[in-house]
Amino acid sequence: MGYQFKKDNQDLNNWVDELPHKLKIEVSVYIYEQRYKNIKFFQSKNQASFISWMCPLMKPSYFGYNQYIFYEGDDVHNIYFIINGNAAFVLPFFKNVAYI
């Protein structure tokens, strides 16, 4: 993710934050529609205020094939929603065989 993308995204978030509450929610739902429409977790959420609060916090990430997202013992501070591809739990002691 490039610097310009991060800066533009932060500028947009700052602008939306300064709007009156009702307008902020409406604008956020419109701006972030593509994010929440592609994630099953959000499809069951019909509260616009929840979507307008969550979506600005979400950032796209890419993980390549056979790339680890977390290691055993990591402090987990992020949640990932998989839009494309697969993820699995692996057993390092058994040559990284996927078990879930």
SEFIZA-3560 file (N, C-alpha, C; in Angstrom, 3 decimals):
REM SEFIZA-3560
<numar><xx>0.864</xx><yy>-1.168</yy><zz>0.000</zz><atom>N</atom></numar>
<numar><xx>0.000</xx><yy>0.000</yy><zz>0.000</zz><atom>CA</atom></numar>
<numar><xx>0.909</xx><yy>1.228</yy><zz>0.000</zz><atom>C</atom></numar>
<numar><xx>0.725</xx><yy>2.098</yy><zz>-0.965</zz><atom>N</atom></numar>
<numar><xx>1.594</xx><yy>3.246</yy><zz>-1.120</zz><atom>CA</atom></numar>
<numar><xx>1.252</xx><yy>4.401</yy><zz>-0.196</zz><atom>C</atom></numar>
<numar><xx>2.208</xx><yy>5.302</yy><zz>-0.100</zz><atom>N</atom></numar>
<numar><xx>2.047</xx><yy>6.476</yy><zz>0.754</zz><atom>CA</atom></numar>
<numar><xx>0.858</xx><yy>7.316</yy><zz>0.310</zz><atom>C</atom></numar>
<numar><xx>0.726</xx><yy>7.541</yy><zz>-0.999</zz><atom>N</atom></numar>
<numar><xx>-0.354</xx><yy>8.395</yy><zz>-1.501</zz><atom>CA</atom></numar>
<numar><xx>-1.726</xx><yy>7.819</yy><zz>-1.159</zz><atom>C</atom></numar>
<numar><xx>-1.874</xx><yy>6.489</yy><zz>-1.279</zz><atom>N</atom></numar>
<numar><xx>-3.140</xx><yy>5.852</yy><zz>-0.929</zz><atom>CA</atom></numar>
<numar><xx>-3.469</xx><yy>6.095</yy><zz>0.539</zz><atom>C</atom></numar>
<numar><xx>-2.484</xx><yy>5.899</yy><zz>1.411</zz><atom>N</atom></numar>
<numar><xx>-2.701</xx><yy>6.102</yy><zz>2.846</zz><atom>CA</atom></numar>
<numar><xx>-3.078</xx><yy>7.546</yy><zz>3.153</zz><atom>C</atom></numar>
<numar><xx>-2.380</xx><yy>8.493</yy><zz>2.511</zz><atom>N</atom></numar>
<numar><xx>-2.655</xx><yy>9.907</yy><zz>2.739</zz><atom>CA</atom></numar>
<numar><xx>-4.047</xx><yy>10.281</yy><zz>2.248</zz><atom>C</atom></numar>
<numar><xx>-4.411</xx><yy>9.828</yy><zz>1.043</zz><atom>N</atom></numar>
<numar><xx>-5.737</xx><yy>10.121</yy><zz>0.503</zz><atom>CA</atom></numar>
<numar><xx>-6.831</xx><yy>9.528</yy><zz>1.376</zz><atom>C</atom></numar>
<numar><xx>-6.615</xx><yy>8.307</yy><zz>1.839</zz><atom>N</atom></numar>
<numar><xx>-7.585</xx><yy>7.638</yy><zz>2.698</zz><atom>CA</atom></numar>
<numar><xx>-7.725</xx><yy>8.383</yy><zz>4.024</zz><atom>C</atom></numar>
<numar><xx>-6.611</xx><yy>8.830</yy><zz>4.594</zz><atom>N</atom></numar>
<numar><xx>-6.651</xx><yy>9.576</yy><zz>5.857</zz><atom>CA</atom></numar>
<numar><xx>-7.349</xx><yy>10.917</yy><zz>5.665</zz><atom>C</atom></numar>
<numar><xx>-7.076</xx><yy>11.596</yy><zz>4.544</zz><atom>N</atom></numar>
<numar><xx>-7.757</xx><yy>12.866</yy><zz>4.252</zz><atom>CA</atom></numar>
<numar><xx>-9.262</xx><yy>12.661</yy><zz>4.148</zz><atom>C</atom></numar>
<numar><xx>-9.677</xx><yy>11.593</yy><zz>3.475</zz><atom>N</atom></numar>
<numar><xx>-11.105</xx><yy>11.294</yy><zz>3.342</zz><atom>CA</atom></numar>
<numar><xx>-11.718</xx><yy>11.021</yy><zz>4.707</zz><atom>C</atom></numar>
<numar><xx>-11.055</xx><yy>10.209</yy><zz>5.521</zz><atom>N</atom></numar>
<numar><xx>-11.568</xx><yy>9.895</yy><zz>6.861</zz><atom>CA</atom></numar>
<numar><xx>-11.680</xx><yy>11.159</yy><zz>7.715</zz><atom>C</atom></numar>
<numar><xx>-10.690</xx><yy>12.041</yy><zz>7.631</zz><atom>N</atom></numar>
<numar><xx>-10.737</xx><yy>13.289</yy><zz>8.395</zz><atom>CA</atom></numar>
<numar><xx>-11.902</xx><yy>14.164</yy><zz>7.947</zz><atom>C</atom></numar>
<numar><xx>-12.120</xx><yy>14.239</yy><zz>6.635</zz><atom>N</atom></numar>
<numar><xx>-13.219</xx><yy>15.038</yy><zz>6.109</zz><atom>CA</atom></numar>
<numar><xx>-14.563</xx><yy>14.492</yy><zz>6.581</zz><atom>C</atom></numar>
<numar><xx>-14.733</xx><yy>13.184</yy><zz>6.500</zz><atom>N</atom></numar>
<numar><xx>-15.993</xx><yy>12.559</yy><zz>6.924</zz><atom>CA</atom></numar>
<numar><xx>-16.209</xx><yy>12.765</yy><zz>8.420</zz><atom>C</atom></numar>
<numar><xx>-15.150</xx><yy>12.676</yy><zz>9.215</zz><atom>N</atom></numar>
<numar><xx>-15.269</xx><yy>12.858</yy><zz>10.666</zz><atom>CA</atom></numar>
<numar><xx>-15.794</xx><yy>14.237</yy><zz>11.054</zz><atom>C</atom></numar>
<numar><xx>-15.561</xx><yy>15.230</yy><zz>10.221</zz><atom>N</atom></numar>
<numar><xx>-15.985</xx><yy>16.593</yy><zz>10.543</zz><atom>CA</atom></numar>
<numar><xx>-17.436</xx><yy>16.881</yy><zz>10.179</zz><atom>C</atom></numar>
<numar><xx>-18.086</xx><yy>15.957</yy><zz>9.490</zz><atom>N</atom></numar>
<numar><xx>-19.485</xx><yy>16.162</yy><zz>9.100</zz><atom>CA</atom></numar>
<numar><xx>-20.416</xx><yy>15.980</yy><zz>10.296</zz><atom>C</atom></numar>
<numar><xx>-21.611</xx><yy>16.577</yy><zz>10.239</zz><atom>N</atom></numar>
<numar><xx>-22.615</xx><yy>16.301</yy><zz>11.278</zz><atom>CA</atom></numar>
<numar><xx>-22.921</xx><yy>14.801</yy><zz>11.316</zz><atom>C</atom></numar>
<numar><xx>-23.301</xx><yy>14.307</yy><zz>12.481</zz><atom>N</atom></numar>
<numar><xx>-23.419</xx><yy>12.865</yy><zz>12.712</zz><atom>CA</atom></numar>
<numar><xx>-24.269</xx><yy>12.143</yy><zz>11.664</zz><atom>C</atom></numar>
<numar><xx>-25.476</xx><yy>12.605</yy><zz>11.408</zz><atom>N</atom></numar>
<numar><xx>-26.357</xx><yy>11.921</yy><zz>10.451</zz><atom>CA</atom></numar>
<numar><xx>-25.772</xx><yy>11.912</yy><zz>9.050</zz><atom>C</atom></numar>
<numar><xx>-25.215</xx><yy>13.029</yy><zz>8.640</zz><atom>N</atom></numar>
<numar><xx>-24.608</xx><yy>13.122</yy><zz>7.315</zz><atom>CA</atom></numar>
<numar><xx>-23.354</xx><yy>12.250</yy><zz>7.240</zz><atom>C</atom></numar>
<numar><xx>-22.596</xx><yy>12.211</yy><zz>8.313</zz><atom>N</atom></numar>
<numar><xx>-21.393</xx><yy>11.373</yy><zz>8.383</zz><atom>CA</atom></numar>
<numar><xx>-21.753</xx><yy>9.909</yy><zz>8.139</zz><atom>C</atom></numar>
<numar><xx>-22.816</xx><yy>9.446</yy><zz>8.739</zz><atom>N</atom></numar>
<numar><xx>-23.244</xx><yy>8.059</yy><zz>8.571</zz><atom>CA</atom></numar>
<numar><xx>-23.679</xx><yy>7.809</yy><zz>7.131</zz><atom>C</atom></numar>
<numar><xx>-24.484</xx><yy>8.693</yy><zz>6.572</zz><atom>N</atom></numar>
<numar><xx>-24.946</xx><yy>8.517</yy><zz>5.192</zz><atom>CA</atom></numar>
<numar><xx>-23.793</xx><yy>8.512</yy><zz>4.205</zz><atom>C</atom></numar>
<numar><xx>-22.869</xx><yy>9.446</yy><zz>4.354</zz><atom>N</atom></numar>
<numar><xx>-21.718</xx><yy>9.542</yy><zz>3.447</zz><atom>CA</atom></numar>
<numar><xx>-20.831</xx><yy>8.306</yy><zz>3.602</zz><atom>C</atom></numar>
<numar><xx>-20.600</xx><yy>7.853</yy><zz>4.816</zz><atom>N</atom></numar>
<numar><xx>-19.759</xx><yy>6.678</yy><zz>5.056</zz><atom>CA</atom></numar>
<numar><xx>-20.354</xx><yy>5.429</yy><zz>4.424</zz><atom>C</atom></numar>
<numar><xx>-21.652</xx><yy>5.245</yy><zz>4.565</zz><atom>N</atom></numar>
<numar><xx>-22.299</xx><yy>4.074</yy><zz>3.978</zz><atom>CA</atom></numar>
<numar><xx>-22.133</xx><yy>4.092</yy><zz>2.459</zz><atom>C</atom></numar>
<numar><xx>-22.234</xx><yy>5.253</yy><zz>1.862</zz><atom>N</atom></numar>
<numar><xx>-22.064</xx><yy>5.370</yy><zz>0.414</zz><atom>CA</atom></numar>
<numar><xx>-20.602</xx><yy>5.136</yy><zz>0.005</zz><atom>C</atom></numar>
<numar><xx>-19.675</xx><yy>5.776</yy><zz>0.678</zz><atom>N</atom></numar>
<numar><xx>-18.253</xx><yy>5.683</yy><zz>0.322</zz><atom>CA</atom></numar>
<numar><xx>-17.724</xx><yy>4.254</yy><zz>0.473</zz><atom>C</atom></numar>
<numar><xx>-18.114</xx><yy>3.584</yy><zz>1.538</zz><atom>N</atom></numar>
<numar><xx>-17.547</xx><yy>2.279</yy><zz>1.856</zz><atom>CA</atom></numar>
<numar><xx>-18.429</xx><yy>1.113</yy><zz>1.407</zz><atom>C</atom></numar>
<numar><xx>-19.370</xx><yy>1.382</yy><zz>0.536</zz><atom>N</atom></numar>
<numar><xx>-20.300</xx><yy>0.345</yy><zz>0.089</zz><atom>CA</atom></numar>
<numar><xx>-19.579</xx><yy>-0.885</yy><zz>-0.462</zz><atom>C</atom></numar>
<numar><xx>-18.552</xx><yy>-0.684</yy><zz>-1.272</zz><atom>N</atom></numar>
<numar><xx>-17.843</xx><yy>-1.824</yy><zz>-1.854</zz><atom>CA</atom></numar>
<numar><xx>-17.138</xx><yy>-2.665</yy><zz>-0.789</zz><atom>C</atom></numar>
<numar><xx>-16.708</xx><yy>-2.057</yy><zz>0.282</zz><atom>N</atom></numar>
<numar><xx>-16.052</xx><yy>-2.821</yy><zz>1.353</zz><atom>CA</atom></numar>
<numar><xx>-17.045</xx><yy>-3.707</yy><zz>2.073</zz><atom>C</atom></numar>
<numar><xx>-18.165</xx><yy>-3.143</yy><zz>2.514</zz><atom>N</atom></numar>
<numar><xx>-19.058</xx><yy>-3.956</yy><zz>3.333</zz><atom>CA</atom></numar>
<numar><xx>-19.937</xx><yy>-4.880</yy><zz>2.520</zz><atom>C</atom></numar>
<numar><xx>-20.149</xx><yy>-4.621</yy><zz>1.249</zz><atom>N</atom></numar>
<numar><xx>-20.964</xx><yy>-5.515</yy><zz>0.415</zz><atom>CA</atom></numar>
<numar><xx>-20.231</xx><yy>-6.824</yy><zz>0.113</zz><atom>C</atom></numar>
<numar><xx>-18.897</xx><yy>-6.820</yy><zz>0.131</zz><atom>N</atom></numar>
<numar><xx>-18.107</xx><yy>-8.005</yy><zz>-0.207</zz><atom>CA</atom></numar>
<numar><xx>-17.769</xx><yy>-8.883</yy><zz>0.987</zz><atom>C</atom></numar>
<numar><xx>-18.152</xx><yy>-8.466</yy><zz>2.191</zz><atom>N</atom></numar>
<numar><xx>-17.801</xx><yy>-9.221</yy><zz>3.394</zz><atom>CA</atom></numar>
<numar><xx>-19.079</xx><yy>-9.753</yy><zz>4.033</zz><atom>C</atom></numar>
<numar><xx>-19.195</xx><yy>-11.082</yy><zz>4.103</zz><atom>N</atom></numar>
<numar><xx>-20.418</xx><yy>-11.713</yy><zz>4.611</zz><atom>CA</atom></numar>
<numar><xx>-20.774</xx><yy>-11.245</yy><zz>6.025</zz><atom>C</atom></numar>
<numar><xx>-19.784</xx><yy>-11.028</yy><zz>6.851</zz><atom>N</atom></numar>
<numar><xx>-20.021</xx><yy>-10.581</yy><zz>8.221</zz><atom>CA</atom></numar>
<numar><xx>-20.853</xx><yy>-9.305</yy><zz>8.245</zz><atom>C</atom></numar>
<numar><xx>-20.584</xx><yy>-8.379</yy><zz>7.336</zz><atom>N</atom></numar>
<numar><xx>-21.290</xx><yy>-7.104</yy><zz>7.302</zz><atom>CA</atom></numar>
<numar><xx>-22.665</xx><yy>-7.202</yy><zz>6.652</zz><atom>C</atom></numar>
<numar><xx>-22.908</xx><yy>-8.210</yy><zz>5.863</zz><atom>N</atom></numar>
<numar><xx>-24.186</xx><yy>-8.325</yy><zz>5.172</zz><atom>CA</atom></numar>
<numar><xx>-25.334</xx><yy>-8.532</yy><zz>6.147</zz><atom>C</atom></numar>
<numar><xx>-25.058</xx><yy>-9.094</yy><zz>7.301</zz><atom>N</atom></numar>
<numar><xx>-26.106</xx><yy>-9.285</yy><zz>8.301</zz><atom>CA</atom></numar>
<numar><xx>-26.279</xx><yy>-8.058</yy><zz>9.197</zz><atom>C</atom></numar>
<numar><xx>-25.409</xx><yy>-7.060</yy><zz>9.020</zz><atom>N</atom></numar>
<numar><xx>-25.482</xx><yy>-5.839</yy><zz>9.826</zz><atom>CA</atom></numar>
<numar><xx>-26.203</xx><yy>-4.773</yy><zz>9.013</zz><atom>C</atom></numar>
<numar><xx>-27.351</xx><yy>-4.357</yy><zz>9.486</zz><atom>N</atom></numar>
<numar><xx>-28.082</xx><yy>-3.328</yy><zz>8.750</zz><atom>CA</atom></numar>
<numar><xx>-27.997</xx><yy>-1.965</yy><zz>9.430</zz><atom>C</atom></numar>
<numar><xx>-27.223</xx><yy>-1.872</yy><zz>10.465</zz><atom>N</atom></numar>
<numar><xx>-27.100</xx><yy>-0.591</yy><zz>11.149</zz><atom>CA</atom></numar>
<numar><xx>-26.029</xx><yy>0.247</yy><zz>10.470</zz><atom>C</atom></numar>
<numar><xx>-26.439</xx><yy>1.323</yy><zz>9.872</zz><atom>N</atom></numar>
<numar><xx>-25.524</xx><yy>2.197</yy><zz>9.149</zz><atom>CA</atom></numar>
<numar><xx>-24.451</xx><yy>2.766</yy><zz>10.068</zz><atom>C</atom></numar>
<numar><xx>-24.787</xx><yy>3.019</yy><zz>11.331</zz><atom>N</atom></numar>
<numar><xx>-23.800</xx><yy>3.592</yy><zz>12.243</zz><atom>CA</atom></numar>
<numar><xx>-22.648</xx><yy>2.610</yy><zz>12.490</zz><atom>C</atom></numar>
<numar><xx>-22.953</xx><yy>1.314</yy><zz>12.564</zz><atom>N</atom></numar>
<numar><xx>-21.910</xx><yy>0.308</yy><zz>12.743</zz><atom>CA</atom></numar>
<numar><xx>-20.988</xx><yy>0.283</yy><zz>11.526</zz><atom>C</atom></numar>
<numar><xx>-21.568</xx><yy>0.279</yy><zz>10.341</zz><atom>N</atom></numar>
<numar><xx>-20.796</xx><yy>0.246</yy><zz>9.097</zz><atom>CA</atom></numar>
<numar><xx>-19.943</xx><yy>1.501</yy><zz>8.966</zz><atom>C</atom></numar>
<numar><xx>-20.506</xx><yy>2.650</yy><zz>9.291</zz><atom>N</atom></numar>
<numar><xx>-19.752</xx><yy>3.901</yy><zz>9.158</zz><atom>CA</atom></numar>
<numar><xx>-18.625</xx><yy>3.998</yy><zz>10.188</zz><atom>C</atom></numar>
<numar><xx>-18.753</xx><yy>3.280</yy><zz>11.291</zz><atom>N</atom></numar>
<numar><xx>-17.691</xx><yy>3.254</yy><zz>12.296</zz><atom>CA</atom></numar>
<numar><xx>-16.594</xx><yy>2.265</yy><zz>11.905</zz><atom>C</atom></numar>
<numar><xx>-16.965</xx><yy>1.084</yy><zz>11.408</zz><atom>N</atom></numar>
<numar><xx>-16.007</xx><yy>0.027</yy><zz>11.113</zz><atom>CA</atom></numar>
<numar><xx>-15.223</xx><yy>0.235</yy><zz>9.825</zz><atom>C</atom></numar>
<numar><xx>-15.895</xx><yy>0.580</yy><zz>8.749</zz><atom>N</atom></numar>
<numar><xx>-15.247</xx><yy>0.598</yy><zz>7.431</zz><atom>CA</atom></numar>
<numar><xx>-14.041</xx><yy>1.527</yy><zz>7.326</zz><atom>C</atom></numar>
<numar><xx>-14.051</xx><yy>2.710</yy><zz>7.906</zz><atom>N</atom></numar>
<numar><xx>-12.842</xx><yy>3.537</yy><zz>7.816</zz><atom>CA</atom></numar>
<numar><xx>-11.632</xx><yy>2.907</yy><zz>8.504</zz><atom>C</atom></numar>
<numar><xx>-11.865</xx><yy>1.998</yy><zz>9.428</zz><atom>N</atom></numar>
<numar><xx>-10.765</xx><yy>1.342</yy><zz>10.136</zz><atom>CA</atom></numar>
<numar><xx>-10.152</xx><yy>0.202</yy><zz>9.332</zz><atom>C</atom></numar>
<numar><xx>-10.870</xx><yy>-0.259</yy><zz>8.321</zz><atom>N</atom></numar>
<numar><xx>-10.418</xx><yy>-1.399</yy><zz>7.536</zz><atom>CA</atom></numar>
<numar><xx>-9.401</xx><yy>-0.967</yy><zz>6.480</zz><atom>C</atom></numar>
<numar><xx>-8.377</xx><yy>-1.778</yy><zz>6.341</zz><atom>N</atom></numar>
<numar><xx>-7.328</xx><yy>-1.509</yy><zz>5.353</zz><atom>CA</atom></numar>
<numar><xx>-7.083</xx><yy>-2.783</yy><zz>4.557</zz><atom>C</atom></numar>
<numar><xx>-6.926</xx><yy>-2.652</yy><zz>3.252</zz><atom>N</atom></numar>
<numar><xx>-6.682</xx><yy>-3.856</yy><zz>2.448</zz><atom>CA</atom></numar>
<numar><xx>-5.293</xx><yy>-4.431</yy><zz>2.722</zz><atom>C</atom></numar>
<numar><xx>-5.205</xx><yy>-5.738</yy><zz>2.687</zz><atom>N</atom></numar>
<numar><xx>-3.930</xx><yy>-6.444</yy><zz>2.844</zz><atom>CA</atom></numar>
<numar><xx>-3.876</xx><yy>-7.562</yy><zz>1.820</zz><atom>C</atom></numar>
<numar><xx>-2.683</xx><yy>-7.945</yy><zz>1.465</zz><atom>N</atom></numar>
<numar><xx>-2.494</xx><yy>-9.056</yy><zz>0.545</zz><atom>CA</atom></numar>
<numar><xx>-1.483</xx><yy>-10.011</yy><zz>1.157</zz><atom>C</atom></numar>
<numar><xx>-1.824</xx><yy>-11.284</yy><zz>1.148</zz><atom>N</atom></numar>
<numar><xx>-0.919</xx><yy>-12.320</yy><zz>1.618</zz><atom>CA</atom></numar>
<numar><xx>-0.741</xx><yy>-13.314</yy><zz>0.487</zz><atom>C</atom></numar>
<numar><xx>0.485</xx><yy>-13.606</yy><zz>0.170</zz><atom>N</atom></numar>
<numar><xx>0.789</xx><yy>-14.526</yy><zz>-0.915</zz><atom>CA</atom></numar>
<numar><xx>0.569</xx><yy>-15.970</yy><zz>-0.517</zz><atom>C</atom></numar>
<numar><xx>0.633</xx><yy>-16.846</yy><zz>-1.506</zz><atom>N</atom></numar>
<numar><xx>0.482</xx><yy>-18.280</yy><zz>-1.296</zz><atom>CA</atom></numar>
<numar><xx>1.544</xx><yy>-18.765</yy><zz>-0.314</zz><atom>C</atom></numar>
<numar><xx>1.144</xx><yy>-19.572</yy><zz>0.639</zz><atom>N</atom></numar>
<numar><xx>2.018</xx><yy>-20.136</yy><zz>1.670</zz><atom>CA</atom></numar>
<numar><xx>2.656</xx><yy>-19.084</yy><zz>2.578</zz><atom>C</atom></numar>
<numar><xx>2.034</xx><yy>-17.944</yy><zz>2.686</zz><atom>N</atom></numar>
<numar><xx>2.533</xx><yy>-16.902</yy><zz>3.582</zz><atom>CA</atom></numar>
<numar><xx>1.763</xx><yy>-16.972</yy><zz>4.892</zz><atom>C</atom></numar>
<numar><xx>2.490</xx><yy>-16.869</yy><zz>5.990</zz><atom>N</atom></numar>
<numar><xx>1.852</xx><yy>-16.894</yy><zz>7.302</zz><atom>CA</atom></numar>
<numar><xx>1.242</xx><yy>-15.540</yy><zz>7.625</zz><atom>C</atom></numar>
<numar><xx>0.086</xx><yy>-15.580</yy><zz>8.266</zz><atom>N</atom></numar>
<numar><xx>-0.558</xx><yy>-14.355</yy><zz>8.743</zz><atom>CA</atom></numar>
<numar><xx>-0.219</xx><yy>-14.171</yy><zz>10.226</zz><atom>C</atom></numar>
<numar><xx>-0.331</xx><yy>-15.244</yy><zz>10.989</zz><atom>N</atom></numar>
<numar><xx>0.025</xx><yy>-15.244</yy><zz>12.397</zz><atom>CA</atom></numar>
<numar><xx>0.904</xx><yy>-16.458</yy><zz>12.684</zz><atom>C</atom></numar>
<numar><xx>1.744</xx><yy>-16.317</yy><zz>13.691</zz><atom>N</atom></numar>
<numar><xx>2.543</xx><yy>-17.435</yy><zz>14.182</zz><atom>CA</atom></numar>
<numar><xx>2.060</xx><yy>-17.807</yy><zz>15.570</zz><atom>C</atom></numar>
<numar><xx>2.269</xx><yy>-19.042</yy><zz>15.951</zz><atom>N</atom></numar>
<numar><xx>1.886</xx><yy>-19.492</yy><zz>17.283</zz><atom>CA</atom></numar>
<numar><xx>2.546</xx><yy>-18.603</yy><zz>18.324</zz><atom>C</atom></numar>
<numar><xx>1.764</xx><yy>-18.115</yy><zz>19.277</zz><atom>N</atom></numar>
<numar><xx>2.277</xx><yy>-17.272</yy><zz>20.340</zz><atom>CA</atom></numar>
<numar><xx>2.207</xx><yy>-15.783</yy><zz>20.046</zz><atom>C</atom></numar>
<numar><xx>1.824</xx><yy>-15.418</yy><zz>18.814</zz><atom>N</atom></numar>
<numar><xx>1.685</xx><yy>-13.996</yy><zz>18.473</zz><atom>CA</atom></numar>
<numar><xx>0.570</xx><yy>-13.342</yy><zz>19.287</zz><atom>C</atom></numar>
<numar><xx>0.776</xx><yy>-12.083</yy><zz>19.652</zz><atom>N</atom></numar>
<numar><xx>-0.315</xx><yy>-11.282</yy><zz>20.193</zz><atom>CA</atom></numar>
<numar><xx>-1.126</xx><yy>-10.802</yy><zz>18.999</zz><atom>C</atom></numar>
<numar><xx>-2.374</xx><yy>-11.153</yy><zz>18.955</zz><atom>N</atom></numar>
<numar><xx>-3.211</xx><yy>-10.831</yy><zz>17.801</zz><atom>CA</atom></numar>
<numar><xx>-3.898</xx><yy>-9.494</yy><zz>18.043</zz><atom>C</atom></numar>
<numar><xx>-3.672</xx><yy>-8.547</yy><zz>17.129</zz><atom>N</atom></numar>
<numar><xx>-4.252</xx><yy>-7.216</yy><zz>17.241</zz><atom>CA</atom></numar>
<numar><xx>-5.090</xx><yy>-6.852</yy><zz>16.022</zz><atom>C</atom></numar>
<numar><xx>-5.232</xx><yy>-7.781</yy><zz>15.093</zz><atom>N</atom></numar>
<numar><xx>-5.970</xx><yy>-7.511</yy><zz>13.862</zz><atom>CA</atom></numar>
<numar><xx>-6.951</xx><yy>-8.638</yy><zz>13.576</zz><atom>C</atom></numar>
<numar><xx>-7.977</xx><yy>-8.285</yy><zz>12.827</zz><atom>N</atom></numar>
<numar><xx>-8.927</xx><yy>-9.259</yy><zz>12.304</zz><atom>CA</atom></numar>
<numar><xx>-8.842</xx><yy>-9.157</yy><zz>10.796</zz><atom>C</atom></numar>
<numar><xx>-8.810</xx><yy>-10.299</yy><zz>10.118</zz><atom>N</atom></numar>
<numar><xx>-8.760</xx><yy>-10.306</yy><zz>8.658</zz><atom>CA</atom></numar>
<numar><xx>-10.030</xx><yy>-10.931</yy><zz>8.112</zz><atom>C</atom></numar>
<numar><xx>-10.613</xx><yy>-10.293</yy><zz>7.115</zz><atom>N</atom></numar>
<numar><xx>-11.752</xx><yy>-10.825</yy><zz>6.393</zz><atom>CA</atom></numar>
<numar><xx>-11.229</xx><yy>-11.269</yy><zz>5.032</zz><atom>C</atom></numar>
<numar><xx>-11.373</xx><yy>-12.536</yy><zz>4.721</zz><atom>N</atom></numar>
<numar><xx>-10.859</xx><yy>-13.062</yy><zz>3.456</zz><atom>CA</atom></numar>
<numar><xx>-11.911</xx><yy>-12.869</yy><zz>2.376</zz><atom>C</atom></numar>
<numar><xx>-11.543</xx><yy>-12.140</yy><zz>1.330</zz><atom>N</atom></numar>
<numar><xx>-12.442</xx><yy>-11.903</yy><zz>0.210</zz><atom>CA</atom></numar>
<numar><xx>-12.145</xx><yy>-12.887</yy><zz>-0.911</zz><atom>C</atom></numar>
<numar><xx>-10.871</xx><yy>-13.126</yy><zz>-1.182</zz><atom>N</atom></numar>
<numar><xx>-10.449</xx><yy>-14.088</yy><zz>-2.197</zz><atom>CA</atom></numar>
<numar><xx>-9.405</xx><yy>-15.010</yy><zz>-1.599</zz><atom>C</atom></numar>
<numar><xx>-9.451</xx><yy>-16.277</yy><zz>-1.997</zz><atom>N</atom></numar>
<numar><xx>-8.426</xx><yy>-17.217</yy><zz>-1.574</zz><atom>CA</atom></numar>
<numar><xx>-8.841</xx><yy>-18.046</yy><zz>-0.380</zz><atom>C</atom></numar>
<numar><xx>-7.872</xx><yy>-18.663</yy><zz>0.235</zz><atom>N</atom></numar>
<numar><xx>-8.090</xx><yy>-19.552</yy><zz>1.369</zz><atom>CA</atom></numar>
<numar><xx>-7.058</xx><yy>-19.278</yy><zz>2.446</zz><atom>C</atom></numar>
<numar><xx>-7.401</xx><yy>-19.675</yy><zz>3.647</zz><atom>N</atom></numar>
<numar><xx>-6.461</xx><yy>-19.625</yy><zz>4.762</zz><atom>CA</atom></numar>
<numar><xx>-6.651</xx><yy>-20.904</yy><zz>5.559</zz><atom>C</atom></numar>
<numar><xx>-5.636</xx><yy>-21.301</yy><zz>6.298</zz><atom>N</atom></numar>
<numar><xx>-5.720</xx><yy>-22.545</yy><zz>7.064</zz><atom>CA</atom></numar>
<numar><xx>-4.858</xx><yy>-22.443</yy><zz>8.311</zz><atom>C</atom></numar>
<numar><xx>-5.191</xx><yy>-23.257</yy><zz>9.295</zz><atom>N</atom></numar>
<numar><xx>-4.318</xx><yy>-23.476</yy><zz>10.436</zz><atom>CA</atom></numar>
<numar><xx>-3.386</xx><yy>-24.606</yy><zz>10.037</zz><atom>C</atom></numar>
<numar><xx>-2.125</xx><yy>-24.463</yy><zz>10.367</zz><atom>N</atom></numar>
<numar><xx>-1.168</xx><yy>-25.503</yy><zz>10.002</zz><atom>CA</atom></numar>
<numar><xx>-0.445</xx><yy>-26.010</yy><zz>11.233</zz><atom>C</atom></numar>
<numar><xx>0.091</xx><yy>-27.196</yy><zz>11.094</zz><atom>N</atom></numar>
<numar><xx>0.853</xx><yy>-27.821</yy><zz>12.166</zz><atom>CA</atom></numar>
<numar><xx>2.337</xx><yy>-27.763</yy><zz>11.819</zz><atom>C</atom></numar>
<numar><xx>3.085</xx><yy>-26.830</yy><zz>12.413</zz><atom>N</atom></numar>
<numar><xx>4.505</xx><yy>-26.684</yy><zz>12.076</zz><atom>CA</atom></numar>
<numar><xx>5.330</xx><yy>-27.950</yy><zz>12.327</zz><atom>C</atom></numar>
<numar><xx>4.961</xx><yy>-28.719</yy><zz>13.344</zz><atom>N</atom></numar>
<numar><xx>5.728</xx><yy>-29.917</yy><zz>13.668</zz><atom>CA</atom></numar>
<numar><xx>5.467</xx><yy>-31.061</yy><zz>12.690</zz><atom>C</atom></numar>
<numar><xx>4.465</xx><yy>-30.911</yy><zz>11.834</zz><atom>N</atom></numar>
<numar><xx>4.131</xx><yy>-31.938</yy><zz>10.848</zz><atom>CA</atom></numar>
<numar><xx>4.206</xx><yy>-31.362</yy><zz>9.433</zz><atom>C</atom></numar>
<numar><xx>5.290</xx><yy>-30.673</yy><zz>9.155</zz><atom>N</atom></numar>
<numar><xx>5.579</xx><yy>-30.123</yy><zz>7.818</zz><atom>CA</atom></numar>
<numar><xx>4.477</xx><yy>-29.202</yy><zz>7.317</zz><atom>C</atom></numar>
<numar><xx>3.891</xx><yy>-28.427</yy><zz>8.229</zz><atom>N</atom></numar>
<numar><xx>2.858</xx><yy>-27.422</yy><zz>7.915</zz><atom>CA</atom></numar>
<numar><xx>1.622</xx><yy>-28.003</yy><zz>7.223</zz><atom>C</atom></numar>
<numar><xx>1.224</xx><yy>-29.172</yy><zz>7.640</zz><atom>N</atom></numar>
<numar><xx>0.005</xx><yy>-29.762</yy><zz>7.109</zz><atom>CA</atom></numar>
<numar><xx>-1.180</xx><yy>-28.941</yy><zz>7.594</zz><atom>C</atom></numar>
<numar><xx>-2.043</xx><yy>-28.529</yy><zz>6.682</zz><atom>N</atom></numar>
<numar><xx>-3.247</xx><yy>-27.761</yy><zz>7.052</zz><atom>CA</atom></numar>
<numar><xx>-4.245</xx><yy>-28.701</yy><zz>7.715</zz><atom>C</atom></numar>
<numar><xx>-4.722</xx><yy>-28.322</yy><zz>8.894</zz><atom>N</atom></numar>
<numar><xx>-5.698</xx><yy>-29.155</yy><zz>9.583</zz><atom>CA</atom></numar>
<numar><xx>-7.050</xx><yy>-28.494</yy><zz>9.750</zz><atom>C</atom></numar>
<numar><xx>-7.158</xx><yy>-27.209</yy><zz>9.571</zz><atom>N</atom></numar>
<numar><xx>-8.462</xx><yy>-26.528</yy><zz>9.580</zz><atom>CA</atom></numar>
<numar><xx>-8.443</xx><yy>-25.516</yy><zz>8.459</zz><atom>C</atom></numar>
//
